[in-house]
Amino acid sequence: MSSPAPEDEASDFIRASRAQNRLQNFIFMEQQKEVLIAAVRRVTDKCFKICYNPNTRRTAESDQCMDWCSNRYFEASWHVIMHCGKKIGDINPNLKIDIEEK
């Protein structure tokens, strides 16, 4: 039985490497989805406690407060995400992360 040609081994290595990169990207994106879901839960809880009084009806002012609170929270989070995305790209250039500047 003959051993595989070096070209075949290199080709297999390249395919395995690409598959590994795709898997890393998928895992990273799934982790980031979980982080985002947790952030949405936190902002909802925090802003709801700040803006709505459980003993009163919802008002235009409380809705405006909720809008303002959540917008500020997500703007701050966006800056953190941008910073982390750039750092990750610096550390591992093979990890493809699509982040668009606002």
C-alpha positions as CSV (number, residue, x, y, z in Angstrom):
1,M,0.0,0.0,0.0
2,S,1.5,3.4,-1.0
3,S,1.4,6.5,1.1
4,P,-0.6,9.5,0.0
5,A,1.1,12.0,-2.2
6,P,2.4,15.1,-0.4
7,E,0.0,17.3,-2.4
8,D,-2.9,15.2,-1.1
9,E,-1.7,15.6,2.5
10,A,-1.3,19.4,2.1
11,S,-4.8,19.6,0.5
12,D,-6.3,17.7,3.4
13,F,-4.4,19.9,5.9
14,I,-5.7,23.1,4.2
15,R,-9.3,21.7,4.2
16,A,-9.0,20.8,7.9
17,S,-7.6,24.2,8.7
18,R,-10.4,26.0,6.9
19,A,-13.0,23.8,8.7
20,Q,-11.3,24.6,12.0
21,N,-11.5,28.3,11.2
22,R,-15.2,28.1,10.3
23,L,-15.9,26.2,13.5
24,Q,-14.0,28.8,15.6
25,N,-16.0,31.6,13.9
26,F,-19.3,29.7,14.5
27,I,-18.5,29.2,18.2
28,F,-17.4,32.8,18.6
29,M,-20.6,34.1,17.0
30,E,-22.8,31.8,19.1
31,Q,-21.0,33.0,22.2
32,Q,-21.6,36.6,21.1
33,K,-25.3,36.0,20.6
34,E,-25.5,34.7,24.2
35,V,-23.7,37.8,25.4
36,L,-26.1,40.0,23.5
37,I,-29.1,38.2,24.8
38,A,-27.8,38.6,28.4
39,A,-27.2,42.3,27.7
40,V,-30.7,42.8,26.5
41,R,-32.1,41.1,29.6
42,R,-29.9,43.3,31.8
43,V,-30.8,46.5,30.1
44,T,-34.5,45.6,30.2
45,D,-34.4,44.8,33.9
46,K,-32.3,47.9,34.8
47,C,-34.2,50.4,32.7
48,F,-37.6,49.0,33.7
49,K,-36.7,49.4,37.4
50,I,-35.5,53.0,36.8
51,C,-38.4,54.1,34.5
52,Y,-41.5,52.3,35.7
53,N,-43.1,52.5,39.0
54,P,-45.1,49.2,39.7
55,N,-47.7,51.2,41.6
56,T,-48.6,53.6,38.7
57,R,-49.8,53.3,35.1
58,R,-47.4,53.6,32.2
59,T,-47.0,57.1,31.0
60,A,-45.4,58.9,28.0
61,E,-42.6,60.1,30.4
62,S,-41.9,56.5,31.6
63,D,-41.8,55.3,27.9
64,Q,-39.4,58.1,27.0
65,C,-37.3,57.3,30.0
66,M,-37.2,53.6,28.9
67,D,-36.2,54.7,25.4
68,W,-33.5,57.0,26.6
69,C,-32.1,54.5,29.1
70,S,-31.9,51.6,26.7
71,N,-30.4,53.8,24.0
72,R,-27.6,55.0,26.3
73,Y,-27.0,51.5,27.5
74,F,-26.6,50.1,24.0
75,E,-24.5,53.0,22.8
76,A,-22.0,52.3,25.6
77,S,-22.2,48.6,24.8
78,W,-21.5,49.3,21.1
79,H,-18.3,51.1,22.0
80,V,-17.2,48.1,24.1
81,I,-18.0,45.7,21.4
82,M,-16.1,47.7,18.8
83,H,-13.1,47.8,21.1
84,C,-13.2,44.1,21.8
85,G,-13.7,43.2,18.2
86,K,-10.6,45.2,17.2
87,K,-8.6,43.5,20.0
88,I,-9.7,40.1,18.9
89,G,-8.7,40.9,15.3
90,D,-5.3,42.0,16.5
91,I,-4.8,38.8,18.5
92,N,-6.2,36.4,15.9
93,P,-6.3,37.8,12.4
94,N,-7.6,34.4,11.1
95,L,-10.9,34.9,13.1
96,K,-13.1,36.8,10.7
97,I,-15.4,39.3,12.6
98,D,-17.6,41.6,10.6
99,I,-17.9,44.8,12.6
100,E,-19.1,47.9,10.9
101,E,-18.4,51.3,12.3
102,K,-21.4,53.5,13.0
